[in-house]
């Protein structure tokens, strides 16, 4: 007796039928193994993808203040030095000694000498005046926002409307300046006594007012003894300006050389 094999599309006898059945059974076993293997591979891939996705989801998002706090070390970076070097250069992203980077509670970034103490004064115009004072009280960095329409007008108003401290002597005409394409102005003077300062002789003051990257106007002023020369205040104001970054802004790292 012959039957028609639909898979093979031919008529077969009893022996051929049995042989065909065996082939069918063998193929069925192989297909089952292949299917189980495929399911296993897919399951492993699914677990791996799930673990990756979970880890990516939990990664912290980048935060922006604005400034890069750390720079990855590079081969050949300063610090190893060569024989005969007296001092290693300042690493990138770090203020020169003896300054340190400070993120003030008002939101801006500064560089001030290590160990200085923060003190806040509430002025009548509504902007906090932030002072960083040396431990001896004979040096000071002052920073605050100003409300006038330009840096020059702000200093001109101060000169015209504020009672001058004792021994006030303006060292140079009021300067209009340019800070990286933004307006600025500077006043340099000496004075004998400030109402909230120690009686330590003549003070040398550089008062620099400028428009920052956020479009707001700020004042940075440095105070120091005039008896040890005036170069240290020049260096101080240059460092303070290069490291200043206003609140909620991203500023490039200063070039520390």
Secondary structure, DSSP 8 states (H G I E B T S, - for coil): --EEETTTTEEE-HHHHHHHHHHHHHHHHHHHHHHHHHHHHHHHHHHHHHHHHHHHHTS------SS-------TT-TTS--TT-SS----TTS--TTEEEEE-TTS-EEEEETT-EEEEEE-TTS-EEEEEE-TTSS-EEEEEE--SSSHHHHHHHHHHHS---BT-EE-S--EEEEETTEEEEEEEEEESB-TTS---S-EEEEEEEEE-TTS-EEEEEEEEEGGG-SHHHHHHHHHHHHH-B-TT---------
